[in-house]
Amino acid sequence: MFILDRWLTKHGYEVYTFSNSGALLVVIINFTPDLIILDVRLAEVKDGKLLCLELRQQHYYPNPIYLFSASPLQDADLLNYGANGFIEKPFDLHDLLDTLNKAF
């Protein structure tokens, strides 16, 4: 994540990273990021898809959420969990930047 953090910062994004979903959820209460990128495979009980669903249904997060993973997802999965898009690993940093810029 360090490379991704530096790349996005270099291109004008203010980046916050969280090591667990609980830390993200605490921040969401007081701050609404413009966009969230979630790894599908989090090292917790709750995976990125379920966290995305929770952000939409319980926290009413209104902005884009992108999921990323090395395992491809079906479009139906994205809609079922409330994600706006999917980024497959490994990804090209330029393509990722294009995707995020289009979200705005």
N, C-alpha and C positions, 0 to 999 in steps of 0.2 A: 503494500500500500504506500510505502514511502515514495516510490517513483511516481505513482499516480498522483499523490498529494503534491509533489514538487511540480509535476507537469501542469496540473490544473492551476496551481498558484501562479506559475510563470505566465499562464495565458489569461490572467485576470480574475480567476475564481478565488473566493475566500473559502478555504477547505477546513472542515472539522472532521476528525475521525474518532470513532468510538470502538472500544474493544468488546463491548457487549451491548445487547439491546436495552438493558435497563438504563444505562447511561444515556443512550439516545432518547429514550422515553422521558427521562427527567428533563432533558433540554427542550424537547418538543412542547412541554407544558408552558414554557416561558418564551420560546423563540420558534419562529416558523421559517426554516430554511427554504430557499427558492427551489431546491431540488434535492432529492435523496437518492443515493445509489446503494443498494443492498446486495450483499453476497447471498446467494440462495443457501449455501452451506455455512451457516454460522456454527460456531463451536459451543452451542447451547442446546437446550431442549427445544427452543423455538427457532425454526429456520427462517430464512429471509422472506419466503413466501407468506408465512403466517404473520411475521412482523409487519409486512406490507398490508395485509388484511386488517390487522389490529390498528395500524396507523390510519387507515381509511374509515373503519367502522367505529372505533372507540375514541379516537383522537381527532377525527374529522380533518385529517391533513389534506389540504386542498391542492397542493402543488405536485408536479411530476415526481414519480418514483420509478426508478429503473432497477431491474434485477440483473445480476450478472452471475455467470457460472460456466464451468467447463462442460456441463451437461445441458444439451439444448432443451428448451421449453417449447411447448405448443402454445399457439396464440390463445387458445381457450384457457390455459393456465394463467396467462397474464391477466386476462379479463376476470377470471374467477377470484384472483387475489388483489385486484385493483391496481396492478402495475401499468404504467404507460408504455413500457418498452422493455426489451431484453438485450443485453450485451453479452455475447458469447466469448469466453476466454479460450485461448489467448486472443487479445484484441490489439489492434493497431491504435496507438495513442492519437494519431491524427483522425482516424475514424471515430474514436470515442469523443474527441473534441467537437467534431462535426455533429454528432448525435446530440450532445449536450447543448450546443449552440442552437440547433433546430428546436429544442424543447422550449427555448425562450422566444 
